[in-house]
Amino acid sequence: MAIRKADPVQLHVKSGDTVKVIAGDEKGKTGKIVSVNRVTQRVTVEGLNLVTKHNKPSAKSPQGGITKMEAPMHVSNVQAINPTTGERVRKGAAADAAPAAAPAKAKRATAKTA
């Protein structure tokens, strides 16, 4: 019995977009998306969500050491921003349509109002 991998989903952001973090430790900061993983729904933002990586000495780096690297964050924690104005932008078909006005509620006649 093989484990089935999840199918890639369409996301509201792509590589190269400028985004603002709307939740988490990096809330309020902006950055450029470096990579997108559509299967796990995670994005890596340049210079944000830095984690400490302990590198073991190897032939490639005989010294080893501790380095900082960017970790991916969930796509729901970022929102695209307009690079010229700097304000957040909603993407998709629902954002393109104008919001419909709510219908007026009819008042019921009660003993107090009659």
Phi and psi in degrees as a GROMACS rama.xvg file:
@    title "Ramachandran Plot"
@    xaxis  label "Phi"
@    yaxis  label "Psi"
@TYPE xy
-87.8215  147.872  ALA-2
-83.346  126.186  ILE-3
-87.1976  128.68  ARG-4
-79.475  152.364  LYS-5
-71.0345  149.092  ALA-6
-77.9494  146.836  ASP-7
-64.6304  141.714  PRO-8
-111.635  158.544  VAL-9
-82.4152  131.745  GLN-10
-110.552  163.517  LEU-11
-85.2328  -1.65557  HIS-12
-132.609  161.966  VAL-13
-141.621  172.045  LYS-14
-60.3684  137.813  SER-15
94.2439  -14.8723  GLY-16
-70.0211  147.291  ASP-17
-91.0545  126.535  THR-18
-128.576  159.943  VAL-19
-117.013  135.017  LYS-20
-80.2778  126.601  VAL-21
-107.825  -3.10988  ILE-22
-155.038  152.136  ALA-23
102.528  -171.477  GLY-24
-64.5024  -29.6593  ASP-25
-95.175  20.0567  GLU-26
-55.9427  133.001  LYS-27
93.8962  -13.7394  GLY-28
-88.0895  152.805  LYS-29
-117.611  156.274  THR-30
-169.514  176.828  GLY-31
-104.563  138  LYS-32
-74.5669  126.92  ILE-33
-91.8297  -44.9166  VAL-34
-145.943  155.308  SER-35
-131.09  131.936  VAL-36
-113.211  107.373  ASN-37
-76.2783  -21.1354  ARG-38
-75.4884  -47.2792  VAL-39
-91.1491  -2.92403  THR-40
56.6353  48.4861  GLN-41
-126.416  147.45  ARG-42
-126.495  149.244  VAL-43
-108.723  123.119  THR-44
-105.591  134.844  VAL-45
-62.0583  121.148  GLU-46
80.2315  2.71196  GLY-47
-118.654  158.808  LEU-48
57.4333  50.501  ASN-49
-76.4443  135.885  LEU-50
-123.706  157.583  VAL-51
-91.69  128.019  THR-52
-114.811  125.169  LYS-53
-93.4327  116.375  HIS-54
-98.9381  128.559  ASN-55
-79.4359  142.995  LYS-56
-59.6392  137.225  PRO-57
-146.178  -178.685  SER-58
-65.3084  -34.0749  ALA-59
-69.5596  -45.6112  LYS-60
-129.631  93.8477  SER-61
-65.3425  -22.6248  PRO-62
-79.811  -35.0009  GLN-63
74.3395  -151.416  GLY-64
125.011  -170.898  GLY-65
-114.882  129.204  ILE-66
-127.659  156.734  THR-67
-100.354  136.492  LYS-68
-141.245  157.895  MET-69
-81.432  131.978  GLU-70
-104.38  149.352  ALA-71
-71.4006  151.366  PRO-72
-126.887  159.438  MET-73
-68.3091  144.05  HIS-74
-65.277  -22.7184  VAL-75
-71.5092  -13.6193  SER-76
-89.7426  -0.0845511  ASN-77
-125.337  152.935  VAL-78
-137.755  136.905  GLN-79
-64.6412  144.627  ALA-80
-123.827  154.51  ILE-81
-77.9061  118.181  ASN-82
-63.8553  -25.5818  PRO-83
-81.4531  -43.9362  THR-84
-94.888  -26.5525  THR-85
85.2269  3.78978  GLY-86
-95.0569  154.947  GLU-87
-69.9975  145.553  ARG-88
-123.46  135.256  VAL-89
-96.0397  131.453  ARG-90
-108.929  157.472  LYS-91
115.556  173.409  GLY-92
-66.3537  -36.9194  ALA-93
-66.9667  -32.5073  ALA-94
-75.3792  -28.4824  ALA-95
-73.9968  -32.4741  ASP-96
-76.9897  144.232  ALA-97
-73.8532  141.373  ALA-98
-66.9347  133.961  PRO-99
-80.3584  144.971  ALA-100
-73.2055  140.498  ALA-101
-73.5861  139.475  ALA-102
-67.876  148.509  PRO-103
-70.3796  141.212  ALA-104
-81.0425  139.15  LYS-105
-86.3152  137.65  ALA-106
-85.0837  139.099  LYS-107
-88.4319  145.83  ARG-108
-84.9148  126.121  ALA-109
-121.44  176.47  THR-110
-64.0139  -34.2772  ALA-111
-72.4225  -37.1025  LYS-112
-88.2546  -18.1503  THR-113
